[in-house]
Amino acid sequence: MGMDVHGKSGNYFHNNIHYWHPLATYIEEVAPQIASHNPYWHSNDGGGLNSTDSLALADKLQEEIDSGRCHEYADLRPPDPVEWADGKTTRFARLFSVANVQNFVHFLRESEGFWIS
């Protein structure tokens, strides 16, 4: 299961559900004003951002990466519990990464706005 993020320009970003939720939470924390324009970050109900907000979010996230704050956030975030497909085994993994944020920045810059499905 995952989150499919479709750019109005035709580009596409995908995260499985385990990687998307930490990314969405980070967006809500570092860019609350922009994030508030999409009340559905943690669902695939078609919410998204327009072109202006997408570019503003890309700028904010890039600023966080360039300043080192995104790296600090990643380093301080504890590993997340992840259940294996058998539903019985749990492992811990770092599901938030600067690389994922950077990939989303690239998507945002080219998206002309997006929706999540």
Phi, psi and omega in degrees: 000143182204180178247124178257122183247117186254122175281145177295342178277353181103354178280173191212141176227136180227138169227143170290165188301328182291329179270331183292314185300316175297323178294314180297319178298317178300315178302314180297327181282318186267342181223059187299324181294315179291315182300330182294346178284351175230103181283001188241041181300327186260019175221169178248049182269015177091003177293162179181201179227154175280179184299315181298313181292325178297316178292321177297320178293318177302316179298316181295315180295321178295322176299319179296320178294310184297327181282345184092352181294325179295319177297317178298316179301316180296318181292327183273343182285127179290155176301145181266144174285135179230127177275138174288169183300335181286351178074000183247331185261131177244136173234167179243134183218153173276108185262350176256130178219149176297323179300321178294319177298316180298319177298322179291323176301313179300316178301311183301319183297331182257355192284331187060031185101162184206166170223153183253128177226000000 
